[in-house]
Amino acid sequence: MLVLASGASAAQTPDRLRTDWADLERYRGDNATLGPPRARENRAVFMGNSITEAWAKYFPTMFPGKPYVGRGISGQTTPQMLVRFRQDVIALKPAVVVLLAGTNDIAGNTGPSSLAMIEDNVASMAELARANRIAVVLSSVLPVFEYPWKRGLEPAGKIVALNAWIKQYAATHGDVFVDYHSAMADERQGMKADLSGDGVHPNEAGYRIMAPLAERAIAEALRRKR
Protein backbone atom coordinates (compact mmCIF):
# COMPACT_ATOMS: atom_id res chain seq x y z
CA MET A 1 0.00 0.00 0.00
CA LEU A 2 1.31 3.43 -0.92
CA VAL A 3 1.88 5.44 2.22
CA LEU A 4 1.58 9.19 2.12
CA ALA A 5 3.69 9.91 5.14
CA SER A 6 5.12 6.76 6.64
CA GLY A 7 8.58 6.96 8.13
CA ALA A 8 9.40 4.09 5.77
CA SER A 9 8.87 6.33 2.74
CA ALA A 10 12.00 6.61 0.60
CA ALA A 11 11.58 10.38 0.54
CA GLN A 12 11.40 10.61 4.31
CA THR A 13 14.09 8.28 5.65
CA PRO A 14 16.28 9.79 8.39
CA ASP A 15 19.33 9.86 6.12
CA ARG A 16 17.39 11.64 3.38
CA LEU A 17 15.96 14.19 5.81
CA ARG A 18 19.47 14.99 7.10
CA THR A 19 21.22 15.25 3.74
CA ASP A 20 18.50 16.44 1.34
CA TRP A 21 15.52 17.60 3.39
CA ALA A 22 13.44 18.75 0.43
CA ASP A 23 14.58 15.83 -1.80
CA LEU A 24 16.03 18.11 -4.46
CA GLU A 25 17.85 15.12 -5.89
CA ARG A 26 14.62 13.27 -6.71
CA TYR A 27 13.75 15.03 -9.96
CA ARG A 28 17.04 16.74 -10.77
CA GLY A 29 17.93 14.30 -13.55
CA ASP A 30 14.39 14.16 -14.91
CA ASN A 31 14.24 17.94 -15.03
CA ALA A 32 17.48 18.12 -16.99
CA THR A 33 16.21 15.51 -19.46
CA LEU A 34 12.80 17.15 -19.88
CA GLY A 35 14.10 20.33 -21.42
CA PRO A 36 12.11 23.47 -22.19
CA PRO A 37 8.56 23.41 -23.54
CA ARG A 38 8.07 23.33 -27.28
CA ALA A 39 6.58 26.34 -29.05
CA ARG A 40 2.91 26.79 -28.08
CA GLU A 41 3.14 23.89 -25.63
CA ASN A 42 0.89 24.44 -22.62
CA ARG A 43 2.94 22.49 -20.13
CA ALA A 44 1.36 21.92 -16.73
CA VAL A 45 3.38 20.82 -13.71
CA PHE A 46 1.50 18.97 -10.96
CA MET A 47 3.26 19.74 -7.69
CA GLY A 48 2.47 17.77 -4.56
CA ASN A 49 3.01 14.76 -2.33
CA SER A 50 2.35 11.05 -2.87
CA ILE A 51 -1.18 11.70 -4.10
CA THR A 52 0.34 13.56 -7.03
CA GLU A 53 3.24 11.13 -7.32
CA ALA A 54 0.90 8.15 -7.70
CA TRP A 55 -1.39 10.04 -10.05
CA ALA A 56 1.40 10.69 -12.56
CA LYS A 57 1.43 7.08 -13.78
CA TYR A 58 -2.16 7.60 -14.96
CA PHE A 59 -1.41 10.80 -16.87
CA PRO A 60 -0.93 9.09 -20.27
CA THR A 61 -4.41 7.53 -20.09
CA MET A 62 -6.29 10.21 -18.16
CA PHE A 63 -4.72 13.15 -20.03
CA PRO A 64 -3.78 11.60 -23.39
CA GLY A 65 -1.46 13.72 -25.46
CA LYS A 66 -1.23 16.47 -22.85
CA PRO A 67 2.18 17.83 -21.77
CA TYR A 68 1.53 17.29 -18.07
CA VAL A 69 4.45 16.68 -15.72
CA GLY A 70 4.20 15.05 -12.30
CA ARG A 71 6.41 16.41 -9.53
CA GLY A 72 4.98 14.79 -6.42
CA ILE A 73 7.10 13.32 -3.63
CA SER A 74 5.72 10.95 -1.04
CA GLY A 75 5.43 12.31 2.47
CA GLN A 76 6.22 15.93 1.67
CA THR A 77 4.87 18.96 3.46
CA THR A 78 4.43 22.48 2.12
CA PRO A 79 7.78 23.83 3.43
CA GLN A 80 9.60 21.04 1.59
CA MET A 81 7.68 21.81 -1.60
CA LEU A 82 8.47 25.50 -1.22
CA VAL A 83 12.19 24.74 -1.05
CA ARG A 84 12.08 22.75 -4.29
CA PHE A 85 9.50 24.92 -6.08
CA ARG A 86 12.04 26.84 -8.13
CA GLN A 87 13.81 23.69 -9.32
CA ASP A 88 10.78 21.46 -9.88
CA VAL A 89 8.29 24.02 -11.17
CA ILE A 90 9.69 27.40 -12.21
CA ALA A 91 12.75 26.03 -14.02
CA LEU A 92 10.52 23.79 -16.14
CA LYS A 93 8.79 26.89 -17.57
CA PRO A 94 5.24 25.57 -17.45
CA ALA A 95 2.20 27.57 -18.48
CA VAL A 96 0.35 26.29 -15.42
CA VAL A 97 1.16 24.78 -12.02
CA VAL A 98 -1.39 22.58 -10.25
CA LEU A 99 -0.59 22.61 -6.53
CA LEU A 100 -2.06 19.93 -4.26
CA ALA A 101 -0.56 20.23 -0.78
CA GLY A 102 -1.23 20.45 2.94
CA THR A 103 -2.48 17.08 4.14
CA ASN A 104 0.95 15.96 5.33
CA ASP A 105 1.36 19.21 7.26
CA ILE A 106 -1.88 18.45 9.09
CA ALA A 107 -0.52 14.95 9.76
CA GLY A 108 2.60 16.52 11.27
CA ASN A 109 5.13 14.87 8.98
CA THR A 110 7.80 17.50 9.52
CA GLY A 111 6.62 18.60 12.95
CA PRO A 112 3.61 20.49 14.28
CA SER A 113 2.07 22.82 11.73
CA SER A 114 -0.74 25.32 12.16
CA LEU A 115 -3.17 26.17 9.38
CA ALA A 116 -1.57 29.61 9.20
CA MET A 117 1.83 28.02 8.50
CA ILE A 118 0.36 25.93 5.68
CA GLU A 119 -1.41 28.95 4.26
CA ASP A 120 1.80 30.98 4.27
CA ASN A 121 3.64 28.29 2.30
CA VAL A 122 0.83 27.86 -0.22
CA ALA A 123 0.68 31.63 -0.70
CA SER A 124 4.45 31.79 -1.18
CA MET A 125 4.38 29.13 -3.90
CA ALA A 126 1.50 30.86 -5.65
CA GLU A 127 3.33 34.20 -5.51
CA LEU A 128 6.50 32.65 -6.95
CA ALA A 129 4.50 31.15 -9.79
CA ARG A 130 2.69 34.38 -10.65
CA ALA A 131 5.96 36.33 -10.51
CA ASN A 132 7.26 33.96 -13.18
CA ARG A 133 4.15 34.22 -15.39
CA ILE A 134 2.91 30.77 -14.45
CA ALA A 135 -0.86 30.44 -14.04
CA VAL A 136 -1.88 28.91 -10.73
CA VAL A 137 -4.39 26.16 -9.98
CA LEU A 138 -4.85 25.69 -6.25
CA SER A 139 -6.34 22.33 -5.30
CA SER A 140 -8.49 21.54 -2.33
CA VAL A 141 -6.92 19.08 0.08
CA LEU A 142 -8.57 15.67 -0.30
CA PRO A 143 -10.89 14.50 2.48
CA VAL A 144 -9.41 12.44 5.33
CA PHE A 145 -11.23 11.15 8.40
CA GLU A 146 -8.21 9.38 9.92
CA TYR A 147 -4.54 9.06 8.98
CA PRO A 148 -3.69 5.35 9.28
CA TRP A 149 -0.13 6.14 10.38
CA LYS A 150 -1.08 8.80 12.94
CA ARG A 151 -4.48 8.26 14.46
CA GLY A 152 -6.40 10.62 16.69
CA LEU A 153 -5.62 13.89 14.92
CA GLU A 154 -9.21 14.45 13.77
CA PRO A 155 -8.10 16.03 10.48
CA ALA A 156 -11.46 16.30 8.71
CA GLY A 157 -12.45 19.68 10.16
CA LYS A 158 -8.97 21.12 9.71
CA ILE A 159 -9.01 20.12 6.05
CA VAL A 160 -12.41 21.76 5.55
CA ALA A 161 -11.09 24.97 7.14
CA LEU A 162 -7.91 24.93 5.05
CA ASN A 163 -9.90 24.39 1.87
CA ALA A 164 -12.12 27.37 2.67
CA TRP A 165 -8.99 29.52 2.97
CA ILE A 166 -7.52 28.14 -0.28
CA LYS A 167 -10.75 28.88 -2.14
CA GLN A 168 -10.87 32.44 -0.81
CA TYR A 169 -7.18 33.04 -1.50
CA ALA A 170 -7.58 31.85 -5.10
CA ALA A 171 -10.57 34.13 -5.63
CA THR A 172 -8.74 37.12 -4.15
CA HIS A 173 -5.61 36.65 -6.27
CA GLY A 174 -7.12 35.53 -9.57
CA ASP A 175 -5.97 31.92 -9.28
CA VAL A 176 -8.15 28.94 -10.17
CA PHE A 177 -9.51 26.76 -7.37
CA VAL A 178 -10.27 23.10 -8.07
CA ASP A 179 -12.52 21.39 -5.55
CA TYR A 180 -11.77 17.67 -5.32
CA HIS A 181 -13.00 17.51 -1.74
CA SER A 182 -16.71 18.02 -2.46
CA ALA A 183 -16.70 15.28 -5.09
CA MET A 184 -14.88 12.76 -2.91
CA ALA A 185 -16.08 13.32 0.67
CA ASP A 186 -18.52 11.12 2.56
CA GLU A 187 -20.91 12.19 5.32
CA ARG A 188 -18.04 12.27 7.87
CA GLN A 189 -15.92 14.51 5.60
CA GLY A 190 -13.64 11.54 5.04
CA MET A 191 -12.83 9.91 1.70
CA LYS A 192 -15.61 7.83 0.18
CA ALA A 193 -14.76 4.17 0.74
CA ASP A 194 -14.93 3.22 -2.94
CA LEU A 195 -12.38 5.90 -3.88
CA SER A 196 -9.51 4.83 -1.62
CA GLY A 197 -8.00 1.77 -0.01
CA ASP A 198 -6.72 3.58 3.08
CA GLY A 199 -8.94 6.64 3.40
CA VAL A 200 -6.16 8.97 2.25
CA HIS A 201 -4.81 7.96 -1.16
CA PRO A 202 -7.16 7.81 -4.14
CA ASN A 203 -7.41 4.59 -6.08
CA GLU A 204 -7.88 4.66 -9.84
CA ALA A 205 -11.58 5.44 -9.41
CA GLY A 206 -10.66 8.39 -7.25
CA TYR A 207 -8.21 9.72 -9.79
CA ARG A 208 -10.84 9.35 -12.50
CA ILE A 209 -13.02 11.75 -10.54
CA MET A 210 -10.12 14.16 -10.10
CA ALA A 211 -8.89 14.13 -13.69
CA PRO A 212 -11.73 16.01 -15.42
CA LEU A 213 -11.84 18.52 -12.59
CA ALA A 214 -8.13 19.18 -13.03
CA GLU A 215 -8.50 19.38 -16.80
CA ARG A 216 -11.21 22.02 -16.55
CA ALA A 217 -9.19 23.99 -14.01
CA ILE A 218 -6.12 23.98 -16.26
CA ALA A 219 -8.21 25.12 -19.22
CA GLU A 220 -9.63 27.97 -17.16
CA ALA A 221 -6.16 28.99 -15.95
CA LEU A 222 -4.92 29.09 -19.55
CA ARG A 223 -7.97 31.09 -20.63
CA ARG A 224 -7.33 33.68 -17.93
CA LYS A 225 -3.67 33.87 -18.90
CA ARG A 226 -4.32 34.86 -22.51
DADAWO-V161774 format. One record per backbone hydrogen bond with DSSP energy under -0.5 kcal/mol. CO is the residue of the C=O (numbers start at 1). NH is the residue of the N-H. Records with the same first field share a line. If there is no record, write none. Layout:
# DADAWO-V161774
CO->NH, NH
This chain:
# DADAWO-V161774
2->4
4->75
6->9
9->12
10->13
13->17
14->18
15->19
16->20
20->23
23->26
25->28, 29
27->31
28->32
29->33
30->34
31->35
38->41
40->42
41->43
43->95, 96
44->46, 69
45->47, 98
46->71
47->100
48->73
49->53
50->54
51->55
52->56
54->57
55->58
56->59
58->61, 62
59->63
63->66
66->68
67->44
69->46
71->48
73->76
77->81
78->82
79->83
80->84
81->85
82->85
84->88
85->89, 90
86->91
89->92, 94
90->93
95->135
96->45
97->99, 137
98->47, 100
99->139
100->49
102->106
103->107
104->108, 109
105->108
108->111
111->110
114->118
115->119
116->120
117->121
118->122
119->123
120->124
121->125
122->126
123->127
124->128
125->129
126->130
127->131
128->132
129->132, 134
130->133
133->135
135->97
136->138, 176
137->99, 139
138->178
146->148
147->150
150->147, 153
154->158
155->159
156->160
157->161
158->162
159->163
160->164
161->165
162->166
163->167
164->168
165->169
166->170
167->171
168->172
169->173
170->174, 175
176->138
177->179
178->140, 180
180->184
181->184, 185
184->192
186->189
189->144
190->186
192->195
193->196
195->203
199->191
201->197, 198
203->207
204->208
205->209
206->209, 210
207->211
208->212
209->213
210->214
211->215
212->216
213->217
214->218
215->219
216->220
217->221
218->222
219->223
220->224
221->225
222->226
223->226
